[in-house]
């Protein structure tokens, strides 16, 4: 195998597929990237049996062939090479020579036949969506994915299409995040994508922020692929039945509050100064006509704060986890929000001031003086 290409192009491809490479594995091949040259196209591939990322780039002076190289070593070599054209060649004994400017490295590769085969995803369900839109949907739901391996199905996000609406839903038992967007085409579907996959996809899509790139999503019975900008992110799907999230969303409320998301987050941040990993007392919020009083009391001290709000309905006093509420406020990406509360013991519902793009729920925490 032999090819020549621009250093920056090769470094970008290697760096972006590396998150799908195992840091440490009993299978040495899983700690490697696969380089496969076919004609004037080089495929750079990382795969750890659960997540795969591939990128095709144009190369010149090419001779077809394939080799697998230690991802950490090869990535560090490419990143440190001079900013010029890089040539990579492999002989029959898999000795790989990497040249650029006055620098030259020789490392030993492994046969491509030792690399696991990446799943081929049949186009059973497919749709296109703007990269910025999908990135926003992931950003607004990923925070609520469960980290509890005891409930594997909740360690992912539900992708559900009904009619012309795509919904992403994450639930971790203490909070829920639902984000909706209108899409065209595609029959109705329902599948669960691992949170780790979406985290890496989010980072990759950030490279295309502000552009007009689209993502082609193709889902089979067991795997899914997201294609964008020459990259393909391939992942297994989670098996199992996702919870009936619609039943968890309150349909009624006695209190409706309009407030500044930033000011509310800043106020909660001040109250959180006396909370730590060992002390997880609730933040208390008393919503009254024209204002909300935020307070917290722990063995470290006591804090109180107030801010202006618009209140419709009955005053209410409720407690919540500071981090859970702050995460939801940040994920809203809104200047102003609507909070709907039914009772002090029902979920706090966060909504955009206009439209219905998202619904966030934060479960309340019982206060010591509650009846």
DOKOLKOL-683694 format. One record per residue (C-alpha): y negated, z negated, x negated; residue in three letters; residue number from 0. Coordinates in nm, 3 decimals, padded with zeros to 5 digits. Example, Ala and Ser with C-alpha at 12.3 -4.5 7.8 and 13.67 -1.06 7.14 Angstrom:
v,w,u,rest,nr
00.450,-00.780,-01.230,ALA,0
00.106,-00.714,-01.367,SER,1
//
This chain:
v,w,u,rest,nr
00.000,00.000,00.000,UNK,0
-00.351,00.076,-00.120,UNK,1
-00.697,00.081,00.035,UNK,2
-01.065,00.057,-00.049,UNK,3
-01.327,-00.097,00.180,UNK,4
-01.657,-00.281,00.190,UNK,5
-01.632,-00.646,00.081,UNK,6
-01.840,-00.780,00.373,UNK,7
-01.626,-00.596,00.632,UNK,8
-01.300,-00.722,00.483,UNK,9
-01.430,-01.078,00.440,UNK,10
-01.548,-01.089,00.802,UNK,11
-01.209,-00.972,00.929,UNK,12
-01.012,-01.219,00.713,UNK,13
-01.239,-01.511,00.802,UNK,14
-01.222,-01.439,01.173,UNK,15
-00.843,-01.403,01.195,UNK,16
-00.779,-01.712,00.978,UNK,17
-00.813,-01.963,01.265,UNK,18
-00.482,-01.822,01.395,UNK,19
-00.308,-01.900,01.065,UNK,20
-00.112,-02.224,01.030,UNK,21
-00.266,-02.462,00.777,UNK,22
00.079,-02.596,00.695,UNK,23
00.415,-02.475,00.819,UNK,24
00.784,-02.486,00.731,UNK,25
00.765,-02.105,00.762,UNK,26
00.561,-01.991,00.463,UNK,27
00.480,-01.663,00.636,UNK,28
00.280,-01.849,00.902,UNK,29
00.037,-01.963,00.631,UNK,30
-00.036,-01.598,00.554,UNK,31
-00.232,-01.304,00.685,UNK,32
-00.059,-00.972,00.738,UNK,33
-00.231,-00.662,00.600,UNK,34
-00.095,-00.340,00.746,UNK,35
-00.249,-00.010,00.638,UNK,36
-00.177,00.296,00.853,UNK,37
-00.364,00.607,00.754,UNK,38
-00.731,00.510,00.724,UNK,39
-00.700,00.198,00.943,UNK,40
-00.629,-00.150,00.806,UNK,41
-00.499,-00.413,01.050,UNK,42
-00.572,-00.773,00.947,UNK,43
-00.349,-01.016,01.140,UNK,44
-00.316,-01.393,01.173,UNK,45
-00.048,-01.549,01.394,UNK,46
00.096,-01.901,01.429,UNK,47
00.348,-01.834,01.711,UNK,48
00.106,-01.964,01.975,UNK,49
-00.219,-01.787,01.889,UNK,50
-00.276,-01.453,01.719,UNK,51
-00.597,-01.278,01.614,UNK,52
-00.605,-00.918,01.490,UNK,53
-00.881,-00.689,01.365,UNK,54
-00.868,-00.319,01.278,UNK,55
-01.114,-00.189,01.019,UNK,56
-01.175,00.152,00.867,UNK,57
-01.075,00.195,00.501,UNK,58
-01.070,00.483,00.250,UNK,59
-00.845,00.601,-00.035,UNK,60
-00.562,00.458,00.167,UNK,61
-00.185,00.461,00.119,UNK,62
00.016,00.324,00.413,UNK,63
00.211,00.005,00.369,UNK,64
00.206,-00.367,00.449,UNK,65
00.208,-00.704,00.275,UNK,66
00.154,-01.067,00.370,UNK,67
-00.071,-01.286,00.154,UNK,68
-00.152,-01.655,00.158,UNK,69
-00.452,-01.672,00.393,UNK,70
-00.638,-01.951,00.215,UNK,71
-00.600,-01.790,-00.129,UNK,72
-00.674,-01.434,-00.017,UNK,73
-00.972,-01.545,00.192,UNK,74
-01.122,-01.742,-00.096,UNK,75
-01.075,-01.448,-00.334,UNK,76
-01.244,-01.200,-00.098,UNK,77
-01.531,-01.437,-00.018,UNK,78
-01.603,-01.488,-00.389,UNK,79
-01.583,-01.123,-00.490,UNK,80
-01.905,-00.933,-00.576,UNK,81
-02.082,-00.762,-00.286,UNK,82
-01.940,-00.420,-00.351,UNK,83
-01.641,-00.209,-00.256,UNK,84
-01.306,-00.388,-00.284,UNK,85
-00.980,-00.218,-00.369,UNK,86
-00.646,-00.375,-00.280,UNK,87
-00.315,-00.232,-00.397,UNK,88
00.043,-00.358,-00.378,UNK,89
00.336,-00.234,-00.585,UNK,90
00.708,-00.227,-00.508,UNK,91
00.745,-00.587,-00.630,UNK,92
00.464,-00.700,-00.394,UNK,93
00.226,-00.777,-00.680,UNK,94
-00.114,-00.735,-00.517,UNK,95
-00.416,-00.640,-00.726,UNK,96
-00.763,-00.708,-00.582,UNK,97
-01.055,-00.546,-00.765,UNK,98
-01.428,-00.554,-00.707,UNK,99
-01.710,-00.499,-00.953,UNK,100
-01.593,-00.655,-01.280,UNK,101
-01.357,-00.902,-01.109,UNK,102
-00.984,-00.858,-01.072,UNK,103
-00.715,-01.083,-00.924,UNK,104
-00.339,-01.034,-00.919,UNK,105
-00.138,-01.238,-00.670,UNK,106
00.216,-01.222,-00.539,UNK,107
00.264,-01.122,-00.178,UNK,108
00.560,-01.136,00.057,UNK,109
00.740,-00.865,00.250,UNK,110
00.588,-00.780,00.586,UNK,111
00.933,-00.804,00.747,UNK,112
00.911,-01.183,00.707,UNK,113
00.608,-01.201,00.936,UNK,114
00.680,-01.294,01.299,UNK,115
00.633,-01.018,01.551,UNK,116
00.319,-01.055,01.761,UNK,117
00.391,-01.032,02.136,UNK,118
00.308,-00.706,02.309,UNK,119
00.122,-00.783,02.632,UNK,120
00.201,-00.553,02.920,UNK,121
-00.101,-00.472,03.134,UNK,122
00.027,-00.649,03.446,UNK,123
-00.317,-00.788,03.526,UNK,124
-00.635,-00.666,03.358,UNK,125
-01.010,-00.673,03.401,UNK,126
-01.330,-00.626,03.204,UNK,127
-01.611,-00.876,03.175,UNK,128
-01.930,-00.894,02.968,UNK,129
-01.875,-01.091,02.647,UNK,130
-02.182,-01.311,02.710,UNK,131
-02.062,-01.389,03.062,UNK,132
-01.713,-01.492,02.951,UNK,133
-01.860,-01.694,02.666,UNK,134
-02.084,-01.880,02.913,UNK,135
-01.792,-01.945,03.149,UNK,136
-01.582,-02.087,02.866,UNK,137
-01.871,-02.300,02.741,UNK,138
-01.924,-02.451,03.085,UNK,139
-01.559,-02.544,03.143,UNK,140
-01.398,-02.608,02.803,UNK,141
-01.543,-02.959,02.775,UNK,142
-01.331,-03.079,03.070,UNK,143
-00.995,-02.958,02.933,UNK,144
-00.750,-03.248,02.900,UNK,145
-00.648,-03.365,02.552,UNK,146
-00.341,-03.543,02.690,UNK,147
-00.026,-03.361,02.573,UNK,148
00.165,-03.558,02.837,UNK,149
00.025,-03.320,03.100,UNK,150
00.049,-02.983,02.920,UNK,151
-00.071,-02.776,03.216,UNK,152
-00.410,-02.953,03.206,UNK,153
-00.461,-02.881,02.835,UNK,154
-00.569,-02.535,02.943,UNK,155
-00.819,-02.370,03.176,UNK,156
-00.715,-02.201,03.499,UNK,157
-00.824,-01.838,03.537,UNK,158
-00.814,-01.752,03.906,UNK,159
-00.934,-01.440,04.082,UNK,160
-00.969,-01.426,04.457,UNK,161
-01.141,-01.130,04.614,UNK,162
-01.430,-01.035,04.389,UNK,163
-01.473,-01.375,04.227,UNK,164
-01.333,-01.500,03.896,UNK,165
-01.312,-01.879,03.864,UNK,166
-01.246,-02.083,03.551,UNK,167
-01.138,-02.442,03.619,UNK,168
-01.072,-02.732,03.381,UNK,169
-00.959,-03.082,03.482,UNK,170
-00.878,-03.388,03.273,UNK,171
-00.833,-03.657,03.538,UNK,172
-01.182,-03.803,03.496,UNK,173
-01.387,-03.487,03.542,UNK,174
-01.366,-03.133,03.672,UNK,175
-01.555,-02.818,03.573,UNK,176
-01.554,-02.506,03.791,UNK,177
-01.745,-02.191,03.692,UNK,178
-01.754,-01.877,03.910,UNK,179
-01.861,-01.521,03.845,UNK,180
-01.834,-01.197,04.042,UNK,181
-01.615,-00.930,03.879,UNK,182
-01.505,-00.585,03.982,UNK,183
-01.156,-00.444,04.010,UNK,184
-00.828,-00.617,03.933,UNK,185
-00.592,-00.760,04.187,UNK,186
-00.589,-01.134,04.254,UNK,187
-00.428,-01.344,03.980,UNK,188
-00.380,-01.700,03.858,UNK,189
-00.284,-01.807,03.506,UNK,190
-00.360,-02.089,03.259,UNK,191
-00.499,-02.026,02.910,UNK,192
-00.466,-02.302,02.644,UNK,193
-00.789,-02.480,02.557,UNK,194
-00.729,-02.421,02.183,UNK,195
-00.719,-02.046,02.246,UNK,196
-01.044,-02.056,02.442,UNK,197
-01.211,-02.262,02.170,UNK,198
-01.136,-01.992,01.912,UNK,199
-01.227,-01.714,02.155,UNK,200
-01.561,-01.883,02.221,UNK,201
-01.639,-01.888,01.848,UNK,202
-01.547,-01.522,01.817,UNK,203
-01.753,-01.417,02.119,UNK,204
-02.052,-01.599,01.971,UNK,205
-02.066,-01.317,01.714,UNK,206
-02.151,-01.076,01.995,UNK,207
-02.410,-01.296,02.166,UNK,208
-02.702,-01.103,02.311,UNK,209
-02.527,-00.768,02.285,UNK,210
-02.367,-00.546,02.546,UNK,211
-02.006,-00.594,02.431,UNK,212
-01.735,-00.619,02.696,UNK,213
-01.407,-00.809,02.683,UNK,214
-01.092,-00.642,02.805,UNK,215
-00.854,-00.907,02.936,UNK,216
-00.487,-00.819,02.982,UNK,217
-00.237,-01.077,03.105,UNK,218
00.140,-01.045,03.120,UNK,219
00.395,-01.290,03.250,UNK,220
00.388,-01.512,02.939,UNK,221
00.102,-01.394,02.717,UNK,222
-00.261,-01.284,02.738,UNK,223
-00.485,-01.075,02.513,UNK,224
-00.865,-01.072,02.494,UNK,225
-01.004,-00.760,02.324,UNK,226
-01.365,-00.737,02.205,UNK,227
-01.547,-00.566,01.919,UNK,228
-01.226,-00.449,01.754,UNK,229
-01.071,-00.797,01.768,UNK,230
-00.770,-00.893,01.977,UNK,231
-00.697,-01.258,02.055,UNK,232
-00.336,-01.297,02.171,UNK,233
-00.212,-01.623,02.319,UNK,234
00.079,-01.763,02.510,UNK,235
00.003,-01.881,02.863,UNK,236
00.076,-02.234,02.980,UNK,237
00.358,-02.270,03.230,UNK,238
00.344,-02.494,03.534,UNK,239
00.145,-02.545,03.851,UNK,240
-00.224,-02.626,03.815,UNK,241
-00.353,-02.894,04.050,UNK,242
-00.511,-02.798,04.382,UNK,243
-00.863,-02.846,04.251,UNK,244
-01.028,-02.755,04.581,UNK,245
-00.905,-03.075,04.742,UNK,246
-01.074,-03.279,04.467,UNK,247
-01.420,-03.137,04.538,UNK,248
-01.607,-03.348,04.798,UNK,249
-01.733,-03.152,05.097,UNK,250
-01.973,-03.417,05.223,UNK,251
-02.249,-03.626,05.071,UNK,252
-02.483,-03.903,05.183,UNK,253
-02.719,-03.875,04.886,UNK,254
-02.869,-03.563,04.730,UNK,255
-03.078,-03.592,04.414,UNK,256
-03.283,-03.329,04.231,UNK,257
-03.361,-03.419,03.870,UNK,258
-03.434,-03.288,03.522,UNK,259
-03.106,-03.243,03.334,UNK,260
-03.274,-03.294,02.998,UNK,261
-03.458,-03.612,03.099,UNK,262
-03.146,-03.758,03.260,UNK,263
-02.941,-03.683,02.946,UNK,264
-03.208,-03.840,02.725,UNK,265
-03.217,-04.152,02.942,UNK,266
-02.838,-04.183,02.930,UNK,267
-02.860,-04.132,02.553,UNK,268
-03.091,-04.432,02.523,UNK,269
-02.854,-04.644,02.732,UNK,270
-02.562,-04.528,02.516,UNK,271
-02.705,-04.687,02.202,UNK,272
-02.533,-05.014,02.293,UNK,273
-02.200,-04.843,02.373,UNK,274
-01.935,-04.762,02.111,UNK,275
-01.562,-04.685,02.086,UNK,276
-01.470,-05.052,02.135,UNK,277
-01.730,-05.117,02.405,UNK,278
-01.712,-04.860,02.684,UNK,279
-01.911,-05.028,02.956,UNK,280
-02.043,-04.798,03.229,UNK,281
-02.396,-04.670,03.251,UNK,282
-02.542,-04.771,03.588,UNK,283
-02.773,-04.547,03.786,UNK,284
-02.960,-04.673,04.093,UNK,285
-03.097,-04.373,04.284,UNK,286
-03.390,-04.465,04.507,UNK,287
-03.682,-04.287,04.669,UNK,288
-03.875,-04.113,04.392,UNK,289
-03.686,-04.252,04.093,UNK,290
-03.358,-04.345,03.930,UNK,291
-03.316,-04.665,03.732,UNK,292
-03.065,-04.632,03.446,UNK,293
-02.926,-04.944,03.285,UNK,294
-02.645,-05.070,03.067,UNK,295
-02.538,-05.411,02.948,UNK,296
-02.284,-05.488,02.672,UNK,297
-02.228,-05.772,02.422,UNK,298
-02.462,-05.575,02.193,UNK,299
-02.757,-05.602,02.430,UNK,300
-02.920,-05.466,02.743,UNK,301
-03.122,-05.153,02.819,UNK,302
-03.312,-05.031,03.124,UNK,303
-03.496,-04.705,03.184,UNK,304
-03.646,-04.514,03.477,UNK,305
-03.729,-04.152,03.551,UNK,306
-03.866,-03.958,03.846,UNK,307
-03.629,-03.778,04.085,UNK,308
-03.636,-03.627,04.433,UNK,309
-03.401,-03.807,04.669,UNK,310
-03.272,-03.699,05.009,UNK,311
-03.056,-03.937,05.207,UNK,312
-02.939,-04.290,05.134,UNK,313
-03.016,-04.481,04.814,UNK,314
-02.704,-04.541,04.605,UNK,315
-02.603,-04.733,04.293,UNK,316
-02.320,-04.591,04.087,UNK,317
-02.160,-04.631,03.743,UNK,318
-02.020,-04.364,03.514,UNK,319
-01.893,-04.294,03.163,UNK,320
-02.190,-04.200,02.945,UNK,321
-02.007,-03.926,02.751,UNK,322
-01.854,-03.764,03.059,UNK,323
-02.191,-03.739,03.232,UNK,324
-02.371,-03.619,02.918,UNK,325
-02.108,-03.348,02.860,UNK,326
-02.155,-03.220,03.214,UNK,327
-02.534,-03.220,03.186,UNK,328
-02.519,-03.027,02.859,UNK,329
-02.267,-02.778,02.997,UNK,330
-02.489,-02.704,03.297,UNK,331
-02.739,-02.518,03.077,UNK,332
-02.992,-02.584,03.355,UNK,333
-03.342,-02.733,03.353,UNK,334
-03.297,-02.894,03.694,UNK,335
-02.979,-03.002,03.869,UNK,336
-02.862,-03.126,04.205,UNK,337
-02.648,-03.440,04.217,UNK,338
-02.455,-03.506,04.538,UNK,339
-02.296,-03.846,04.596,UNK,340
-02.101,-03.962,04.899,UNK,341
-02.027,-04.326,04.805,UNK,342
-02.033,-04.537,04.490,UNK,343
-01.657,-04.476,04.460,UNK,344
-01.649,-04.098,04.510,UNK,345
-01.698,-03.830,04.242,UNK,346
-02.051,-03.741,04.137,UNK,347
-02.100,-03.371,04.208,UNK,348
-02.332,-03.168,03.986,UNK,349
-02.463,-02.835,04.113,UNK,350
-02.723,-02.577,04.003,UNK,351
-03.053,-02.602,04.186,UNK,352
-03.011,-02.240,04.291,UNK,353
-02.691,-02.047,04.356,UNK,354
-02.334,-02.172,04.328,UNK,355
-02.226,-02.059,03.980,UNK,356
-02.072,-02.394,03.894,UNK,357
-01.949,-02.725,04.028,UNK,358
-01.897,-03.021,03.793,UNK,359
-01.742,-03.352,03.896,UNK,360
-01.766,-03.683,03.712,UNK,361
-01.552,-03.970,03.837,UNK,362
-01.742,-04.298,03.885,UNK,363
-01.660,-04.623,03.706,UNK,364
-01.628,-04.940,03.907,UNK,365
-01.908,-05.191,03.846,UNK,366
-01.824,-05.560,03.813,UNK,367
-02.046,-05.656,04.104,UNK,368
-01.903,-05.387,04.337,UNK,369
-01.727,-05.514,04.646,UNK,370
//
